[in-house]
Amino acid sequence: MIQKCVGCEHGVEEMFRRDRKACVGCEHGIEEMFRRDRKAMSKHGWISHIVLDDPDYPQGMNYHTHGLMESFKHEDIQVCLAINPNLIHSVVSGLVNLIKEGRTFSAGQTASGDIQNLDVTFAAAKEGDRNDLRLIFPDSTGALEESKMADEHFKAQWVGTIPKVETIQPKPLRRIDWK
């Protein structure tokens, strides 16, 4: 079970520090939260938020980044898996470090062992009006593909992703001799 903010029942990653019981918005006010976000964005080029019990996302979990496109020309990353938020943030931070070094990730791609010796894959997703890359964690069998996942908890990460569209190669035009 994920700990929730005692004030708003939602929160940001900062609430998961050992001594926190409320998100920054509840504890210090929404303006202070935005001030801290702007400061972190200036310093690091990106920030992350976590929204718990979000009915629009699998398992009510919506961890997502902001600023990757503006700072590093890369789609923002989203995680919709109810696991320890500190683990999520650690993995995403590792991916962002790779992005800062020039790596790019895209829907359908698997990153094998790049972060904490973990294989992950990516799927296209929407978060509000933004296009994101949904980071998909493997289930206990190591499966990443939705059809091969045995654990429904992990399979739920795929809910709401945008299916890959196969590119159809156009047939060459037939030349017609009108003579």
VEXTIVO-519218 format. One line per 3 residues: number of its first residue (from 1); their letters; for each residue z, y, x of N, C-alpha, C. Coordinates in nm, 2 decimals, padded with zeros to 4 digits, m for minus. Example, Ala and Ser with C-alpha at 12.3 -4.5 7.8 and 13.67 -1.06 7.14 Angstrom:
BEGIN
1 = AS = 00.78/m00.57/01.32/00.78/m00.45/01.23/00.78/m00.33/01.32 | 00.71/m00.22/01.28/00.71/m00.11/01.37/00.79/00.00/01.29
! end
This chain:
BEGIN
1 = MIQ = 00.00/m00.12/00.08/00.00/00.00/00.00/00.00/00.12/00.09 | m00.08/00.22/00.05/m00.09/00.34/00.13/00.01/00.44/00.08 | 00.08/00.50/00.17/00.17/00.61/00.14/00.10/00.73/00.08
4 = KCV = 00.16/00.79/m00.02/00.09/00.90/m00.09/00.18/01.03/m00.07 | 00.11/01.14/m00.08/00.18/01.27/m00.07/00.27/01.28/m00.19 | 00.40/01.32/m00.17/00.49/01.33/m00.28/00.47/01.45/m00.37
7 = GCE = 00.39/01.54/m00.32/00.36/01.66/m00.40/00.24/01.64/m00.49 | 00.13/01.61/m00.43/00.00/01.60/m00.51/m00.06/01.47/m00.53 | 00.01/01.36/m00.47/m00.04/01.23/m00.48/m00.18/01.21/m00.40
10 = HGV = m00.22/01.32/m00.33/m00.33/01.31/m00.24/m00.29/01.37/m00.11 | m00.38/01.36/m00.01/m00.34/01.42/00.12/m00.45/01.41/00.22 | m00.41/01.46/00.34/m00.50/01.46/00.45/m00.44/01.38/00.56
13 = EEM = m00.52/01.35/00.66/m00.46/01.25/00.76/m00.33/01.30/00.82 | m00.31/01.43/00.82/m00.19/01.48/00.89/m00.06/01.42/00.82 | m00.07/01.39/00.69/00.05/01.34/00.62/00.09/01.20/00.67
16 = FRR = 00.01/01.13/00.75/00.05/01.00/00.79/00.12/01.00/00.92 | 00.16/01.12/00.97/00.24/01.13/01.09/00.38/01.08/01.04 | 00.46/01.02/01.13/00.58/00.95/01.10/00.68/01.04/01.02
19 = DRK = 00.68/01.17/01.04/00.78/01.26/00.98/00.73/01.33/00.86 | 00.61/01.30/00.81/00.56/01.37/00.70/00.58/01.29/00.57 | 00.61/01.37/00.46/00.62/01.31/00.33/00.52/01.38/00.23
22 = ACV = 00.46/01.48/00.28/00.36/01.56/00.19/00.25/01.60/00.27 | 00.13/01.62/00.21/00.02/01.67/00.28/00.04/01.82/00.31 | m00.04/01.87/00.41/m00.03/02.01/00.45/m00.05/02.11/00.33
25 = GCE = m00.14/02.08/00.24/m00.16/02.16/00.13/m00.04/02.18/00.04 | 00.03/02.07/00.02/00.15/02.07/m00.06/00.27/02.13/00.01 | 00.28/02.10/00.14/00.39/02.14/00.22/00.38/02.29/00.26
28 = HGI = 00.26/02.34/00.29/00.25/02.47/00.34/00.16/02.56/00.25 | 00.09/02.51/00.16/00.00/02.58/00.07/m00.15/02.56/00.11 | m00.23/02.57/00.02/m00.38/02.54/00.04/m00.44/02.64/00.14
31 = EEM = m00.40/02.76/00.14/m00.45/02.86/00.24/m00.42/02.81/00.38 | m00.30/02.77/00.40/m00.26/02.72/00.53/m00.34/02.60/00.57 | m00.36/02.51/00.48/m00.44/02.39/00.50/m00.58/02.43/00.55
34 = FRR = m00.65/02.53/00.48/m00.78/02.58/00.52/m00.78/02.65/00.65 | m00.67/02.72/00.68/m00.66/02.79/00.81/m00.66/02.68/00.92 | m00.58/02.58/00.90/m00.57/02.47/01.00/m00.70/02.40/01.02
37 = DRK = m00.77/02.38/00.90/m00.90/02.31/00.91/m01.00/02.40/00.99 | m01.00/02.53/00.97/m01.09/02.62/01.05/m01.06/02.62/01.19 | m00.93/02.62/01.23/m00.89/02.61/01.37/m00.93/02.48/01.43
40 = AMS = m00.91/02.37/01.37/m00.95/02.24/01.42/m01.10/02.23/01.43 | m01.17/02.29/01.34/m01.32/02.29/01.34/m01.37/02.37/01.46 | m01.31/02.48/01.49/m01.34/02.56/01.60/m01.32/02.49/01.73
43 = KHG = m01.20/02.42/01.74/m01.16/02.35/01.86/m01.24/02.22/01.89 | m01.26/02.14/01.79/m01.32/02.01/01.80/m01.46/01.99/01.75 | m01.50/02.08/01.67/m01.64/02.07/01.61/m01.64/01.98/01.49
46 = WIS = m01.53/01.93/01.45/m01.53/01.84/01.33/m01.38/01.83/01.28 | m01.37/01.79/01.15/m01.24/01.76/01.10/m01.25/01.64/01.00 | m01.14/01.59/00.96/m01.15/01.48/00.86/m01.05/01.51/00.75
49 = HIV = m01.08/01.45/00.64/m00.99/01.46/00.52/m00.97/01.32/00.47 | m00.86/01.29/00.40/m00.85/01.17/00.33/m00.80/01.20/00.19 | m00.87/01.14/00.09/m00.83/01.16/m00.05/m00.79/01.02/m00.10
52 = LDD = m00.67/01.01/m00.15/m00.63/00.88/m00.20/m00.63/00.88/m00.35 | m00.65/00.76/m00.41/m00.66/00.75/m00.55/m00.78/00.83/m00.61 | m00.88/00.83/m00.54/m01.00/00.90/m00.58/m01.09/00.81/m00.67
55 = PDY = m01.09/00.83/m00.80/m01.16/00.74/m00.89/m01.31/00.72/m00.86 | m01.37/00.81/m00.79/m01.51/00.80/m00.76/m01.55/00.71/m00.64 | m01.45/00.66/m00.58/m01.48/00.58/m00.45/m01.41/00.45/m00.46
58 = PQG = m01.47/00.34/m00.39/m01.41/00.21/m00.39/m01.26/00.22/m00.34 | m01.18/00.14/m00.41/m01.03/00.13/m00.38/m00.96/00.26/m00.38 | m01.02/00.37/m00.44/m00.96/00.50/m00.45/m00.95/00.57/m00.31
61 = MNY = m01.02/00.52/m00.21/m01.01/00.57/m00.08/m01.13/00.65/m00.04 | m01.11/00.77/00.00/m01.22/00.85/00.05/m01.18/00.93/00.17 | m01.20/00.87/00.29/m01.18/00.93/00.42/m01.32/00.98/00.46
64 = HTH = m01.33/01.11/00.50/m01.46/01.16/00.54/m01.44/01.27/00.64 | m01.55/01.29/00.72/m01.55/01.40/00.82/m01.63/01.52/00.76 | m01.61/01.63/00.83/m01.69/01.75/00.80/m01.72/01.81/00.94
67 = GLM = m01.84/01.86/00.95/m01.88/01.94/01.07/m01.97/01.86/01.17 | m01.99/01.73/01.15/m02.07/01.66/01.24/m02.22/01.71/01.25 | m02.27/01.74/01.13/m02.41/01.79/01.12/m02.42/01.92/01.19
70 = ESF = m02.33/02.01/01.16/m02.34/02.15/01.21/m02.31/02.15/01.37 | m02.22/02.07/01.41/m02.18/02.07/01.55/m02.27/01.97/01.64 | m02.30/01.86/01.58/m02.37/01.75/01.67/m02.50/01.70/01.61
73 = KHE = m02.55/01.76/01.50/m02.67/01.71/01.44/m02.67/01.57/01.40 | m02.55/01.53/01.34/m02.53/01.39/01.30/m02.47/01.39/01.16 | m02.51/01.29/01.08/m02.45/01.28/00.94/m02.30/01.26/00.95
76 = DIQ = m02.23/01.32/00.86/m02.08/01.29/00.85/m02.06/01.15/00.82 | m01.94/01.10/00.85/m01.90/00.96/00.83/m01.79/00.95/00.72 | m01.80/00.85/00.64/m01.71/00.82/00.53/m01.66/00.68/00.54
79 = VCL = m01.53/00.66/00.50/m01.47/00.53/00.50/m01.41/00.51/00.36 | m01.44/00.40/00.29/m01.38/00.37/00.16/m01.32/00.23/00.17 | m01.22/00.22/00.25/m01.15/00.09/00.26/m01.00/00.12/00.27
82 = AIN = m00.92/00.06/00.18/m00.78/00.09/00.18/m00.71/00.01/00.29 | m00.71/00.06/00.41/m00.64/00.01/00.53/m00.56/00.12/00.59 | m00.49/00.10/00.70/m00.41/00.20/00.76/m00.50/00.32/00.80
85 = PNL = m00.47/00.44/00.75/m00.54/00.56/00.78/m00.54/00.59/00.93 | m00.44/00.56/01.00/m00.44/00.59/01.14/m00.54/00.50/01.21 | m00.56/00.38/01.17/m00.67/00.29/01.22/m00.80/00.35/01.19
88 = IHS = m00.82/00.39/01.07/m00.95/00.46/01.03/m00.98/00.58/01.12 | m00.88/00.66/01.13/m00.90/00.79/01.21/m00.93/00.75/01.36 | m00.86/00.65/01.41/m00.89/00.61/01.55/m01.03/00.56/01.57
91 = VVS = m01.08/00.48/01.48/m01.21/00.43/01.49/m01.32/00.54/01.47 | m01.29/00.63/01.37/m01.39/00.74/01.35/m01.39/00.83/01.47 | m01.27/00.86/01.52/m01.26/00.95/01.64/m01.34/00.89/01.76
94 = GLV = m01.33/00.76/01.77/m01.41/00.69/01.88/m01.56/00.71/01.86 | m01.60/00.69/01.73/m01.74/00.71/01.70/m01.79/00.85/01.72 | m01.70/00.95/01.68/m01.74/01.09/01.71/m01.75/01.12/01.86
97 = NLI = m01.67/01.06/01.94/m01.68/01.08/02.08/m01.81/01.02/02.13 | m01.86/00.91/02.08/m01.99/00.86/02.11/m02.10/00.95/02.07 | m02.08/01.01/01.95/m02.18/01.10/01.89/m02.19/01.23/01.99
100 = KEG = m02.07/01.27/02.03/m02.07/01.39/02.12/m02.14/01.36/02.25 | m02.15/01.23/02.29/m02.22/01.19/02.41/m02.37/01.17/02.39 | m02.41/01.19/02.26/m02.55/01.18/02.23/m02.59/01.06/02.16
103 = RTF = m02.50/00.97/02.13/m02.54/00.85/02.04/m02.56/00.89/01.90 | m02.65/00.82/01.83/m02.67/00.84/01.69/m02.65/00.71/01.62 | m02.60/00.72/01.50/m02.59/00.61/01.41/m02.66/00.63/01.28
106 = SAG = m02.71/00.53/01.22/m02.79/00.54/01.10/m02.76/00.43/01.01 | m02.80/00.45/00.88/m02.78/00.34/00.78/m02.86/00.21/00.82 | m02.79/00.10/00.81/m02.85/m00.03/00.84/m02.82/m00.07/00.99
109 = QTA = m02.77/00.02/01.07/m02.74/00.00/01.21/m02.60/m00.07/01.22 | m02.59/m00.16/01.32/m02.46/m00.22/01.35/m02.42/m00.17/01.49 | m02.30/m00.13/01.50/m02.24/m00.09/01.63/m02.15/m00.20/01.68
112 = SGD = m02.19/m00.28/01.78/m02.12/m00.40/01.82/m02.03/m00.37/01.94 | m01.90/m00.37/01.91/m01.80/m00.36/02.01/m01.78/m00.22/02.08 | m01.85/m00.12/02.02/m01.84/00.01/02.08/m01.70/00.08/02.07
115 = IQN = m01.63/00.04/01.96/m01.50/00.10/01.93/m01.40/m00.01/01.92 | m01.30/m00.01/02.00/m01.19/m00.11/01.99/m01.24/m00.25/01.98 | m01.35/m00.28/02.04/m01.41/m00.42/02.04/m01.43/m00.46/01.89
118 = LDV = m01.47/m00.37/01.81/m01.49/m00.40/01.67/m01.64/m00.38/01.63 | m01.69/m00.48/01.56/m01.83/m00.46/01.51/m01.82/m00.39/01.37 | m01.90/m00.29/01.36/m01.91/m00.22/01.23/m02.05/m00.19/01.20
121 = TFA = m02.08/m00.16/01.07/m02.22/m00.13/01.03/m02.21/00.00/00.95 | m02.32/00.05/00.92/m02.33/00.18/00.84/m02.42/00.16/00.72 | m02.39/00.23/00.61/m02.47/00.24/00.49/m02.48/00.38/00.45
124 = AAK = m02.59/00.41/00.39/m02.61/00.55/00.33/m02.52/00.56/00.21 | m02.46/00.68/00.19/m02.37/00.71/00.08/m02.38/00.86/00.05 | m02.32/00.89/m00.06/m02.31/01.03/m00.10/m02.16/01.06/m00.12
127 = EGD = m02.12/01.18/m00.07/m01.98/01.22/m00.09/m01.99/01.36/m00.15 | m01.98/01.37/m00.28/m02.01/01.49/m00.35/m02.16/01.52/m00.35 | m02.20/01.63/m00.30/m02.34/01.66/m00.29/m02.40/01.64/m00.15
130 = RND = m02.31/01.58/m00.06/m02.35/01.55/00.08/m02.40/01.41/00.10 | m02.49/01.39/00.19/m02.53/01.26/00.24/m02.44/01.22/00.35 | m02.38/01.11/00.35/m02.29/01.06/00.45/m02.33/00.92/00.50
133 = LRL = m02.28/00.88/00.61/m02.29/00.74/00.65/m02.16/00.67/00.62 | m02.16/00.57/00.54/m02.04/00.49/00.51/m02.02/00.40/00.62 | m01.91/00.40/00.68/m01.87/00.31/00.79/m01.81/00.18/00.72
136 = IFP = m01.87/00.07/00.75/m01.83/m00.06/00.69/m01.76/m00.14/00.80 | m01.64/m00.18/00.76/m01.56/m00.27/00.85/m01.58/m00.41/00.82 | m01.57/m00.50/00.91/m01.59/m00.65/00.89/m01.48/m00.71/00.81
139 = DST = m01.50/m00.81/00.74/m01.39/m00.88/00.67/m01.33/m00.98/00.77 | m01.23/m01.06/00.73/m01.16/m01.14/00.82/m01.25/m01.25/00.89 | m01.36/m01.28/00.83/m01.45/m01.37/00.89/m01.55/m01.31/00.99
142 = GAL = m01.54/m01.17/01.00/m01.63/m01.10/01.08/m01.76/m01.06/01.02 | m01.78/m01.09/00.89/m01.90/m01.06/00.81/m01.91/m00.91/00.79 | m02.03/m00.85/00.80/m02.05/m00.71/00.78/m02.15/m00.69/00.66
145 = EES = m02.23/m00.79/00.63/m02.32/m00.78/00.52/m02.25/m00.81/00.39 | m02.28/m00.73/00.29/m02.21/m00.75/00.16/m02.22/m00.89/00.10 | m02.34/m00.95/00.11/m02.36/m01.08/00.06/m02.29/m01.19/00.13
148 = KMA = m02.25/m01.16/00.26/m02.18/m01.26/00.34/m02.03/m01.25/00.34 | m01.98/m01.14/00.28/m01.83/m01.11/00.29/m01.76/m01.20/00.19 | m01.66/m01.27/00.23/m01.58/m01.35/00.14/m01.47/m01.28/00.08
151 = DEH = m01.42/m01.17/00.14/m01.30/m01.10/00.10/m01.35/m00.98/00.01 | m01.31/m00.99/m00.12/m01.35/m00.88/m00.22/m01.30/m00.75/m00.18 | m01.18/m00.74/m00.11/m01.12/m00.61/m00.07/m01.22/m00.54/00.03
154 = FKA = m01.28/m00.62/00.12/m01.37/m00.56/00.22/m01.51/m00.54/00.16 | m01.55/m00.64/00.07/m01.68/m00.63/00.00/m01.69/m00.50/m00.08 | m01.58/m00.45/m00.13/m01.58/m00.33/m00.21/m01.63/m00.20/m00.14
157 = QWV = m01.62/m00.21/m00.01/m01.67/m00.09/00.07/m01.82/m00.06/00.04 | m01.89/m00.16/00.00/m02.03/m00.14/m00.03/m02.06/m00.08/m00.16 | m01.96/m00.07/m00.25/m01.98/m00.01/m00.39/m02.02/00.14/m00.37
160 = GTI = m02.13/00.18/m00.43/m02.17/00.31/m00.43/m02.26/00.35/m00.31 | m02.29/00.26/m00.23/m02.38/00.29/m00.12/m02.52/00.29/m00.17 | m02.61/00.36/m00.10/m02.75/00.37/m00.14/m02.82/00.26/m00.07
163 = PKV = m02.89/00.17/m00.15/m02.96/00.06/m00.09/m03.07/00.11/00.00 | m03.09/00.03/00.11/m03.20/00.06/00.20/m03.33/00.05/00.12 | m03.42/00.14/00.14/m03.55/00.13/00.07/m03.65/00.09/00.18
166 = ETI = m03.72/m00.02/00.14/m03.82/m00.07/00.24/m03.94/00.02/00.24 | m03.98/00.05/00.35/m04.10/00.14/00.36/m04.22/00.06/00.34 | m04.30/00.10/00.25/m04.42/00.03/00.21/m04.54/00.10/00.29
169 = QPK = m04.60/00.02/00.37/m04.72/00.08/00.45/m04.84/00.09/00.35 | m04.89/00.21/00.35/m05.01/00.22/00.26/m05.13/00.14/00.31 | m05.20/00.09/00.22/m05.32/00.02/00.26/m05.43/00.12/00.31
172 = PLR = m05.51/00.08/00.41/m05.61/00.17/00.46/m05.71/00.20/00.34 | m05.75/00.32/00.34/m05.85/00.36/00.24/m05.98/00.29/00.27 | m06.04/00.25/00.17/m06.17/00.18/00.18/m06.28/00.29/00.18
175 = RID = m06.37/00.28/00.27/m06.48/00.37/00.28/m06.58/00.33/00.18 | m06.63/00.42/00.10/m06.73/00.39/00.00/m06.86/00.45/00.05 | m06.96/00.37/00.05/m07.09/00.42/00.09/m07.16/00.46/m00.04
178 = WK = m07.18/00.59/m00.07/m07.24/00.64/m00.19/m07.39/00.65/m00.19 | m07.45/00.60/m00.09/m07.60/00.60/m00.08/m07.66/00.50/m00.17
! end
